[in-house]
Amino acid sequence: MREWTREEKYRYLKDPQELSELYQKVSSSVWRQSYHNQAVTGLMNDPNGFVWHDNRWHLFYQWCPWGAVHGLKYWYHIVSKDLVTWKNLGICLIPDEADGYDNKGAYSGSAMPIGDKIYLYYTGNHRDENWVRRAYTCLARLGNDGWPEKYPLPLFGPHPDYTEHQRDPKIIKAPDKDLWYLLIGAQTKSKDGCALVYASDDLQHGWEFKGELKVPGYEHFGDMWECPSVEQFGNQDVLLFCPQHLTLPGRGGSRNHNGYILGTMDWDTLTFTPDGQFHVLDFGFDSYAAACANNLQEADRAILIGWMGVPDVSYPTDEEDWAGCLTLPRELTVRGRRLVQRPLPELKKLRDERIIMKAGDGGCYKLPKAAEIELDCRPGDVELDFFTDSEGKGGVTIRYDEAKKEIVVDRSGMKLTFNEEEGFSRTRPLEAGLYHLRIFVDASSIEIFVNDGDAVFTSRVFPTEEEHHFRVKGDVFPRLWTLKPAVRDHFLI
């Protein structure tokens, strides 16, 4: 694997033509997705600034243009009318090459539309001549011309009572209060993960530190919390965050997680009182930094998009100088004591050709490069094998065991394995058994929605030329559609 120097990773982009040759190389990859957002070159990670404004959806993501490396980060801007078909608009936030507050990267954050502007809250990653980091919470204002106006001074700098790890501001309007809050992911001096709370009655000025978010029972849960947010679905509060550097049961060797706690948020005391335990948001291998859209028109609707990747790992496309994509957008609701994630109804627009299959015969079928498979399942064991060879061997196995009432996703059968230290299988108990599966396959990913969104498994996979078949065994009724492309992956910088 390539070793990057600091100078290479933090090189500033001067001219889009510097990337034209790399773009041609990346575009020829057999693993480029057809309906998932991905970077034109280089590395994509966290989704940022997800909002509805001016009759379209705006989404930004972290982008390092030079290759599959976490170096100098920009905010790249994409838009959609329907959350299905997306269009590139190019770079939005650009780090200041001079000794500015974001001189080594415009890191993750969020957005809030007010009037005809979108306010972008982000972490300015600053390094001095000794490479000492200071994290500033910065603001930019984006007008309809698509060009951001950065505020000359940050809203505030790092809090001295915490380590240098302070980032990912999430802008929140508290219910029944004339106050705005910013939730910041942070780390205590004793190396515990936490979230910091700032408040103001003005989006642009007067931000004051209010204290550390109190979450009883979670004072020593990971050593850093990234991407924290408090969302409200109807009368239910949800704390979303990414605790780092801890292991969890059933998660193999994974040490970075994306999850949530249901509970009640009291903004007066800055206390989130859990009503239940921490749950992972996605049971697959590759899902992190999920963000809910701000400024939805329907108060009881929540839409979420995540990064289809995790920190501190590598992928086969690293050798092609690109990595990362975003998950499909999902509609969130609360069912019982769990979050439910369903594919948006709008995604049915992608369906193209219907392919007739026999019910659960175990035969081997050609797997389209982009497809949706929906299965109604009757009681009993079920096994699905995706990305197999022509004889139905190998690939990714989805296995439901009726006696154990659990579903397992295992990708150890792929010819190209990676991130072995993370483990090859993930398990989820299903108290109600298995009755429905909806599976989205793209050139290098698989997203599995179990029992109408009760559980989700999101994973990257990198099939070789012969790994393009699948088979289904069990008492199931399958339906399969090829899916149309939905991403305009034009070279726009």
Rosetta blueprint (number, residue, H / E / L):
1 M L
2 R L
3 E L
4 W L
5 T L
6 R H
7 E H
8 E H
9 K H
10 Y L
11 R L
12 Y L
13 L L
14 K L
15 D L
16 P H
17 Q H
18 E H
19 L H
20 S H
21 E H
22 L H
23 Y H
24 Q H
25 K H
26 V H
27 S H
28 S L
29 S L
30 V L
31 W L
32 R L
33 Q L
34 S L
35 Y L
36 H L
37 N L
38 Q E
39 A L
40 V L
41 T L
42 G E
43 L E
44 M E
45 N E
46 D E
47 P E
48 N E
49 G E
50 F E
51 V E
52 W E
53 H E
54 D L
55 N L
56 R E
57 W E
58 H E
59 L E
60 F E
61 Y E
62 Q E
63 W E
64 C E
65 P L
66 W L
67 G L
68 A L
69 V L
70 H L
71 G L
72 L L
73 K L
74 Y E
75 W E
76 Y E
77 H E
78 I E
79 V E
80 S E
81 K L
82 D L
83 L L
84 V L
85 T L
86 W E
87 K E
88 N E
89 L E
90 G E
91 I E
92 C E
93 L E
94 I L
95 P L
96 D L
97 E L
98 A L
99 D L
100 G L
101 Y L
102 D L
103 N L
104 K L
105 G L
106 A E
107 Y E
108 S E
109 G E
110 S E
111 A E
112 M E
113 P E
114 I E
115 G L
116 D L
117 K E
118 I E
119 Y E
120 L E
121 Y E
122 Y E
123 T E
124 G E
125 N E
126 H E
127 R E
128 D L
129 E L
130 N L
131 W L
132 V L
133 R E
134 R E
135 A E
136 Y E
137 T E
138 C E
139 L E
140 A E
141 R E
142 L E
143 G L
144 N L
145 D L
146 G L
147 W L
148 P E
149 E E
150 K E
151 Y L
152 P L
153 L L
154 P L
155 L L
156 F E
157 G L
158 P L
159 H L
160 P L
161 D L
162 Y E
163 T E
164 E E
165 H E
166 Q E
167 R E
168 D E
169 P E
170 K E
171 I E
172 I E
173 K E
174 A L
175 P L
176 D L
177 K L
178 D L
179 L L
180 W E
181 Y E
182 L E
183 L E
184 I E
185 G E
186 A E
187 Q E
188 T E
189 K L
190 S L
191 K L
192 D L
193 G E
194 C E
195 A E
196 L E
197 V E
198 Y E
199 A E
200 S E
201 D L
202 D L
203 L L
204 Q L
205 H L
206 G L
207 W L
208 E E
209 F E
210 K E
211 G E
212 E E
213 L L
214 K E
215 V L
216 P L
217 G L
218 Y L
219 E L
220 H L
221 F L
222 G L
223 D L
224 M L
225 W E
226 E E
227 C E
228 P E
229 S E
230 V E
231 E E
232 Q E
233 F E
234 G L
235 N L
236 Q E
237 D E
238 V E
239 L E
240 L E
241 F E
242 C E
243 P E
244 Q E
245 H L
246 L L
247 T L
248 L L
249 P L
250 G L
251 R L
252 G L
253 G L
254 S L
255 R L
256 N E
257 H L
258 N L
259 G E
260 Y E
261 I E
262 L E
263 G E
264 T E
265 M E
266 D E
267 W L
268 D L
269 T L
270 L L
271 T E
272 F E
273 T E
274 P E
275 D L
276 G L
277 Q L
278 F L
279 H E
280 V E
281 L L
282 D L
283 F L
284 G L
285 F L
286 D L
287 S L
288 Y E
289 A E
290 A E
291 A E
292 C E
293 A L
294 N E
295 N L
296 L L
297 Q L
298 E L
299 A L
300 D L
301 R L
302 A E
303 I E
304 L E
305 I E
306 G E
307 W E
308 M L
309 G L
310 V L
311 P L
312 D L
313 V L
314 S L
315 Y L
316 P H
317 T H
318 D H
319 E H
320 E H
321 D L
322 W E
323 A E
324 G L
325 C E
326 L E
327 T L
328 L L
329 P L
330 R E
331 E E
332 L E
333 T E
334 V E
335 R E
336 G L
337 R L
338 R E
339 L E
340 V E
341 Q E
342 R E
343 P E
344 L L
345 P H
346 E H
347 L H
348 K H
349 K H
350 L H
351 R E
352 D E
353 E E
354 R E
355 I E
356 I L
357 M L
358 K L
359 A L
360 G L
361 D E
362 G E
363 G E
364 C E
365 Y E
366 K E
367 L L
368 P L
369 K L
370 A L
371 A E
372 E E
373 I E
374 E E
375 L E
376 D E
377 C E
378 R E
379 P E
380 G E
381 D E
382 V E
383 E E
384 L E
385 D E
386 F E
387 F E
388 T E
389 D L
390 S L
391 E L
392 G L
393 K L
394 G L
395 G E
396 V E
397 T E
398 I E
399 R E
400 Y E
401 D E
402 E L
403 A L
404 K L
405 K L
406 E E
407 I E
408 V E
409 V E
410 D E
411 R E
412 S E
413 G E
414 M L
415 K L
416 L L
417 T L
418 F L
419 N L
420 E H
421 E H
422 E H
423 G L
424 F L
425 S E
426 R E
427 T E
428 R E
429 P E
430 L L
431 E L
432 A L
433 G L
434 L L
435 Y L
436 H E
437 L E
438 R E
439 I E
440 F E
441 V E
442 D E
443 A L
444 S L
445 S E
446 I E
447 E E
448 I E
449 F E
450 V E
451 N L
452 D L
453 G L
454 D L
455 A E
456 V E
457 F E
458 T E
459 S E
460 R E
461 V L
462 F L
463 P L
464 T L
465 E L
466 E L
467 E L
468 H L
469 H E
470 F E
471 R E
472 V E
473 K E
474 G E
475 D E
476 V E
477 F E
478 P E
479 R E
480 L E
481 W E
482 T E
483 L E
484 K L
485 P L
486 A L
487 V E
488 R E
489 D L
490 H L
491 F L
492 L L
493 I L
